[in-house]
Amino acid sequence: MASIRILGENDVRALIDFDSALEIARRTLRDQAEGRSFLSTPSSMRMDTKRFGGGDFKFKAASVGYLGASGIRLISRLSPTDPNACNYCAVYNHGGVSLSGLVAELWISRIRTAAFGVATVEHLVNPGPVVVALFGTGKIAHEIVPMLASALPVVELRVSSRRLENMARFVEGHAGLPFPVRAEPDGRRMIEGADLVITLTEANSPLVFPGTLKRGAVVCSMGGKNELDYGVLLESQRLIVDDVDFASEVGDGGAWIAQGKLSKDQFRERMDALACEVAGKKKPGRLSADERIVAIVQGVAVGDVAFAIYALREAERLNKGLAVTLPG
């Protein structure tokens, strides 16, 4: 009889820490660059059944070569921010066709976004002390801070949010870091002199404008709407994205195209490298110390599947989760 292992959200959180998350992202990006980790064709399928009383279903599949497994993300929700979403990743180990496990992935989608963001920008920032300006105090923002502390020589982190109480809680929650974390309500003042600017919000209008980034700065756009003014791209020398098709539909790339600033083909031509190509040293991330760089990192299904496989392997090793025997 075949058996599968089922991991809930608490199981997954107990099996992946910040250091392992960052290493999974780094290894997966390098594997992508070698063509060993890749998305399915097509990369996703969607089915909206809300008019029948069902949900909005999305299916995304990917293969992760270095982990020897593939997975299918099973996303079920009523809206993009549905707190009752039911998201799992079905994992299939290579060497057979049997289902190996079902892994809850609500938290995985957050931790992988943060990890892939850091695993990308660490190749783009200039060497030396790093001042970080972070827009957003949401769940992904909380996940990204410890990984920034691990990967980069951060000397100061400034945080900005629409609500003063959220900034205060965020600063208090990260008080134990080896560098100061301070709230800065004024967005322009927060960006001044920053080496790395990260936008992690649901802003509908730009937060970062041309003329605000210093020479050599990196701005990493990670939100789903419009966080960067198009002029920021115009004054930047390089554009790095993790998935050019997704980036041309969602987030700043999609917003610029919808605004008529450029076409999808022009956006693709403007891109200098994929995040995996930079992490895998196939293409340079930075050509000179003075370059301003725009990175659009939103996360792709390869990352979710990699995290799910890793969690499942750890659960098997530690005998965690629920093992279920399937009838023949």
N, C-alpha and C positions, 0 to 999 in steps of 0.2 A: 504493500500500500504506500502511496505517496504521502508526503507530509509537507506542510508549509509552516512558516513562523510569522506571526502577526505582531507588529510593534505599534503601540499607541504613542501619543505625543509625549507622555512622561518617560516612556522607555527611550525614545530617541534623544530627548534632552539629556538623559543620564549617560548616553553612550558617546556623545560628541562634545568635546570641549573646544575652546577657542583656538588652541594650538593645532589640534587635529583638523579643525575646520579650515584653517588657513593652509595647512599642508595638502588637504584634499583639493582645494581650489588651485593651488600651484601645480600639483601633479596633473590635474585634469586639463588645465590650460596647455601644459607641455604636450600632453597626449593628443589633444585636439590639433596642435600644430603639426604633429606627426601623422595625422589622419587616422589615428587609432580610436579616437573618441569622436562620435559624430551623431547628428540628428537623423531622424527618419525622413523619408520622402513620401508625402509632404511632411513638413516639420510638425504640423498640428492639424487637428480636425475639431470642428465645433458643431454642437447640436443644441438648439434652444427650444426647450419644451415648456416654457413658462405659461404659454397660452393654454396648455393642457393640464396645468397644475403641477408640472414638474420643474426641473431646474435648468440652469444653463450649464451644459456639459462641455468639457474640453478634454481632448486626448492628445498627449504629446509623448513621443517615444525617442529614446536615445540609446546608444551603445557606448560602453566605457571599456576600452580595450585593456588598459593596465589592471583593471579589477576583474576582467574576465566575465562580465555579465552585461545584460541589457535591462531596460525597464520601460514601463509605460506609465506615465503620469495620468491618473484618473481624477479629474477636477470636477467637482459638482457644487454649484452654488447658485443663489438667487441673484446676486449682484457681485461686482468685483470686491466689495468690502463686506460681504456677508459674514458675520461672526459665527454662523452655524454651518459654514462650508464643510464639506466632507471630502477631503483630499487625501488620496493614497497613491503610492507608487507600487506597481506590481513588478517584482524583480524575477528575472530568469537567468540562472547561471548558465554560462556557455558550457558546451559539452553535452547538452541535452535540451529538451524542449519543455520540461516540467516547470510549473510555477514554483519558485523558491520561497517567496514571502510577500507580504503586504506591509508596507511601511507608511505610517502616518506622516504627512509632510507639510502641515501648516507651518510649523516652526522651521522645518528644513528650508522652505522657500525664503524665509527671512535670513537665516544664518548663511545660506549660500550666496545670497545677494551681497551681504556685507563682506564675506570672504573673497568673492570674486572681484569686488571693487578694490579691496586692499591688495590682492594679488596682481592686479593690473597697475594701479598707481605707483606701487613700489618700484616699478621699472621706468616710471616717467618723471618722478620728482628729481630735482638736482641733489647731488650729495650734500651732506651737512645737516645742521639743525633745521627742523621743519616746524613752521607755524601753520596750524590747521584751522580753517574756518568752516564750521559745519552748520548748514541750514537744515533744521529739522530736529525734533526731539522724540520722534516716534519709535516704534519697536525695532526697526532696522538700525536706526541711529544708535540705540543703546547697544546693539550687537557689534557695531563696527568699531566703537571706541577702543575696547580691549585689544582688538587685532591691529589697529593703528599703532597702539603702544608697543605691541610686540614686533611689528615689521619695520617701523620707521623711528628715527631719532627725534621724536616729537618734543618740543620744548614748551609749547603752549597750544591749547585747544580752546577756540572761541566758539560759542554756540548761540544760534539765534532762532527764535520761534515767534509765532504770532502772539502767544500768550506768555506773559511774564511768569506765571506760576509754573508752567511747563519747563521754562528755562531754569528756574530755581530748583525744581525737583531733579532735573537732569544734572545740574552742577553738583548737587548734594549726593546723587547716586554714584557719581564717578570721582568722589573726593579722594579716594585712596590711590590714585595714579601718581606716577613719579614726575608729573608735570602739572602746572596749574590748568584748571578748567574754569573758564569764566563766561558769564552771560554777556552778550552784546546785542541789545535790541536794534541798534542802528546797523543795517546791512552793509552799507557802504564803508562805514568805519570798521566793521568786522573784517572785510576783505582787504583793507589797506595793509600792505606788507605781507600778506599771507602767501605761503609757498604752495599750499594745497587748499583748494576750495571744494567742498563736497556739498551737493544739493540732494537732500533726501526728503522731499515734501510732496504734497499734492497740489502745489501752487498752480493756478491757472494763468498767471501772468508772471513775467520774468522777475527774478530775484537778483540776477547778476547782469550788469550792463557794461558796454564797451567803455574803456577808459578807467576801469576799476581794478583790473588785474595787473600786478607788477610784471616786469619782464622776467621770464623764466618760470612763471607760475603755471600750475596745472589746475584745471577746473574739471571735476568729475560729476557729471549729471546722472543721477540714478532714479529720478522720479518718473512718474507716468504721464506728466502733462507738459507744461511749458515753464521751465525754470531759468533758462538762459535766453537773453535777447540775441537775436540773430547777429547783431553787430559783434558779439563776443566771438563768434565763429570767424567773422570777417577779419578781426584783428589777431587771430590765432594762426600759428604756422602749421600746426598738425592736428589731425582729427583721428582718434582711435575709437573703435566701437567693438562691442563683443559679438553682435549679430547685426549685420547691415540691413537685412530684411525687416527684422523686428524694430530696429532703431528708426527705420523710415516710416513706421506706422504709429509707434507709441513713443511718448516722451518728446524731447526737444526736436529730434529729427522729424518726427511726424508732424509736430506743430509748425516747424519752418516750412515744410512741404505744403501743409494745409493753408498756410498764410500766403503761399505763392512766392516765397523767397527763393526757392529753387525746386527743381523736379526730382523725382526719385532717382533718375539716372544721374543727374548732377550731384546729388547727395552721395551716391555710390562712387562717382568719380572723385569727389572731394575727400573721401576717406583715404588715409595714408596707410593704415594697417589695422588688422583685427587684434583684439587683446591677446588671443592665443598665439599669434605670430610674434608679438612683442615678448610675451612670457617665454616662448619657445626659442627666442633668439633667431627667428627667421627673418624678421625685419626690425630695424631700430625703432625704439620708442621716441627717442630724443636725438636730434642732430647737433644741437648747440645749447649752451647754457642759457641763452637769451630767449629761446623759443617759448611762446605761450602755447599750451596744449589743451585741447578740449577732448575729454574722454567721455563717452556715453556707455555706461555699464549698467545693464538692467537685469542681467542673469538669463541663462538659457537652460533648456531642459536637460542638457548634458550634466550640468551642475547638480540639479535636483536628483537625477538618477544616481550620480556618483555618491552623493551623500546618503541616499537610501541604501545603496549596496554596502557602503562602509558600515552603516548602522546595523544592517542585517548580519554582516560577518562578525561584528563585535558581539551582537546578541547571541549568535550561535556559539561563539567562543566562551561566553560567560553564562550561557543558558538563561538568557533573559527573554522577556516577551512570552507570547502564548504559542506553543507548538500544537498544531492541529493535524490529525491524521485524516486524510481524505479517503472516502470509500472508493474501491476499485470499480 
